[in-house]
Structure formats: C-alpha cells, structure tokens
Amino acid sequence: MIFANSLVQGFFESSVVGQAMVVIQLLFSVWMIAVAIGKHREITHKSEELKRFENDFASYQDVLGYYINRRPSGRDGINQIYVTTCERLIRLVSPDMRAMLAGHQTNTTPRALTAVEIELIRSTTEHSLEMQLISLEGKMWMITAVVAAAPMIGLLGTVWGVLDAFAVMGREATANLAAIAPSISSALVTTVVGLIIALPGIFIAHWLNQRLRRVSERYESFAEEIISRIACEFQGCN
C-alpha cells in the first residue's frame, strides 16, 4: 500500500513529460494484455480444433477418406494444411481417379505417383505448414515489443527527470538533497512502472510461446505423417 501511494504521489509530482511517459506505458500495458488474451483464446481454439481433426482423421484408413466424406472447409489451421495437400494430390492423380473422387466412379485404381510428384506434394504441404506457423505466431511480436519498450521508456523518463532536477539545482545554486529529492523520486516512477509492466510480460510471453511450440510441433508431425501416408498409398511402401 505504501509502495502504491509512493507511485501515485511520485506520478503527480513528476513533470508533464514524466506523466505523459507513464500514460504511454500504461496504454502499452493495456495493449499487451489485450493481445495476450486474444492469443490465448486463439491457441485454445487451435488446440481444440487440432484434437477434433486428429480424432476424425484417424477414423479413416486412407489419406483422402476424410477429405472425400467430410469436405473440410480448410480456411486455416490444420484443416488448411490437409485440404491444400489433398487438392495438390488430386491434381496429380489420373483423370479417372479424379472422377472417382468426385463421386462419378467407384472402380478406378489410381496410378502410382513418381518420386518427383511426391516431392511436389511435400513442397505444397511444407509451404502450407509454414504459412500456418507464421499465422499462429502472429501478434506475438507485440507482446515482446511492449516488454522491451516499457523499461526503455521508463529509463528515458527517469533520465529526463534527473536532468530537470539538476537544472533546478543549478538555477537555485544549491546542492541541498532535500530540495532535489522529490524531483529525483518522481523521476524514478517511470522506470518502476516500466519494470512492473515488463516483468509479468516476460512470463506471459514465455507461457504463450510454450503453448505455441506444442501446437506447432503437432502441426509438423501431422505434415510428416500425411506425406508418409501418401507415399505409401500412391507410391508403394517397400
């Protein structure tokens, strides 16, 4: 309580520049919290979507079974990786096989894909995977930017305030500590506020990055699995 009172008192005793910097820091902190909450919800949604997809996909024996029967939307996330891969695969198989997949025939056997065609599918899958990983990590830079900027703004405010305090001391031609102590104390408020914002931000960013890493690893594992299954089904496993 005493600490909070000191901060409030120091804020009101600081210069207009110091107060402006504290306000900027507080606005940054609100922005960081809003981004962190949004990212937490996004990761939670992606994790639940991934779990549902893995359960549904595992219920089909062949790679294209889920695509043919469920027709996933493929707007983003794991669905996008899967749909993009399936569309690329379907373009490479024979016309008769494409007709069968469209529901016109049921007695057609697809030709074996060449090694080059498998690599083309792999390239498509990896590109889609990379796009999803970039999207998944989006806005994390905002949190790290606030974590880095808040203490620096605080340091700037403190240096500015100390300069003002020494300027006052020079004008009054006195080295009395009691005269400049309030000014220096108020100047330190910006640094304290910056650290208060940055320290929780570090833990928030680390926690979110850990969750992102787990989802990313599951995306990467699925990408490897689907390429391996396509190679087995359309090229043959030795």
URZILIN-V516751 format. One record per backbone hydrogen bond with DSSP energy under -0.5 kcal/mol. CO is the residue of the C=O (numbers start at 1). NH is the residue of the N-H. E is the energy in kcal/mol with one decimal. If there is no record, write none. Layout:
CO NH E
CO NH E
This chain:
1 5 -2.5
2 6 -2.3
3 7 -2.1
4 8 -2.5
5 9 -2.8
6 10 -2.8
7 11 -2.4
8 12 -2.1
9 13 -1.7
10 14 -1.0
11 14 -0.6
15 19 -2.5
16 20 -2.4
17 21 -2.1
18 22 -1.9
19 23 -2.3
20 24 -2.4
21 25 -2.4
22 26 -2.5
23 27 -2.4
24 28 -2.4
25 29 -2.2
26 30 -2.1
27 31 -2.2
28 32 -2.8
29 33 -2.4
30 34 -2.4
31 35 -2.5
32 36 -2.6
33 37 -2.5
34 38 -2.3
35 39 -2.8
36 40 -2.4
37 41 -2.2
38 42 -2.2
39 43 -2.7
40 44 -2.2
41 45 -2.5
42 46 -2.6
43 47 -2.6
44 48 -2.3
45 49 -2.6
46 50 -2.7
47 51 -2.2
48 52 -2.2
49 53 -2.5
50 54 -2.7
51 55 -1.9
52 56 -2.4
53 57 -3.4
54 58 -1.9
55 59 -0.6
56 59 -0.9
57 60 -1.5
62 65 -0.8
62 66 -0.5
64 68 -2.8
65 69 -2.3
66 70 -2.4
66 71 -0.7
67 71 -1.2
76 79 -0.7
76 80 -0.8
77 81 -1.5
78 82 -2.2
79 83 -3.0
80 84 -2.4
81 85 -1.8
82 86 -2.6
83 87 -2.7
84 88 -1.9
85 89 -2.3
86 90 -2.7
87 91 -1.7
88 92 -0.9
89 92 -0.8
89 93 -1.3
94 98 -2.2
95 99 -2.3
96 100 -2.2
97 101 -2.5
98 102 -1.5
99 104 -2.5
99 105 -0.6
100 103 -1.6
108 110 -0.5
114 118 -2.2
115 119 -2.0
116 120 -2.0
117 121 -2.2
118 122 -2.4
119 123 -2.7
120 124 -2.1
121 125 -2.7
122 126 -2.9
123 127 -2.3
124 128 -2.4
125 129 -2.6
126 130 -2.5
127 131 -2.2
128 132 -2.1
129 133 -2.3
130 134 -2.3
131 135 -2.2
132 136 -2.5
133 137 -2.0
135 138 -0.9
137 140 -1.5
139 142 -0.9
139 143 -0.9
140 144 -1.9
141 145 -2.4
142 146 -2.0
143 147 -2.3
144 148 -2.0
145 149 -2.8
146 150 -2.7
147 151 -0.6
148 152 -0.8
149 153 -2.9
150 154 -2.1
151 155 -2.7
152 156 -2.4
153 157 -2.5
154 158 -2.2
155 159 -2.7
156 160 -2.5
157 161 -2.4
158 162 -2.6
159 163 -2.3
160 164 -2.1
161 165 -2.3
162 166 -2.5
163 167 -2.1
164 168 -2.4
165 169 -2.2
166 170 -2.2
167 171 -2.3
168 172 -2.4
169 173 -0.6
169 174 -1.8
176 179 -0.9
176 180 -1.1
177 181 -2.3
180 184 -2.3
181 185 -2.8
182 186 -2.4
183 187 -1.8
184 188 -1.5
186 189 -0.9
187 190 -0.7
188 192 -2.1
189 193 -2.8
190 194 -2.2
191 195 -2.3
192 196 -2.4
193 197 -1.9
194 198 -2.5
195 199 -2.5
196 200 -0.8
197 201 -1.4
198 202 -2.1
199 203 -1.3
200 204 -2.6
201 205 -2.7
202 206 -2.2
203 207 -2.5
204 208 -2.5
205 209 -2.5
206 210 -2.0
207 211 -1.8
208 212 -2.6
209 213 -2.4
210 214 -1.8
211 215 -1.9
212 216 -2.8
213 217 -2.4
214 218 -1.6
215 219 -2.2
216 220 -2.6
217 221 -2.3
218 222 -2.1
219 223 -2.3
220 224 -2.1
221 225 -2.3
222 226 -2.9
223 227 -1.7
224 228 -2.1
225 229 -2.5
226 230 -2.2
227 231 -2.3
228 232 -2.0
229 233 -2.6
230 234 -2.9
231 235 -1.2
231 236 -1.2
234 113 -3.6
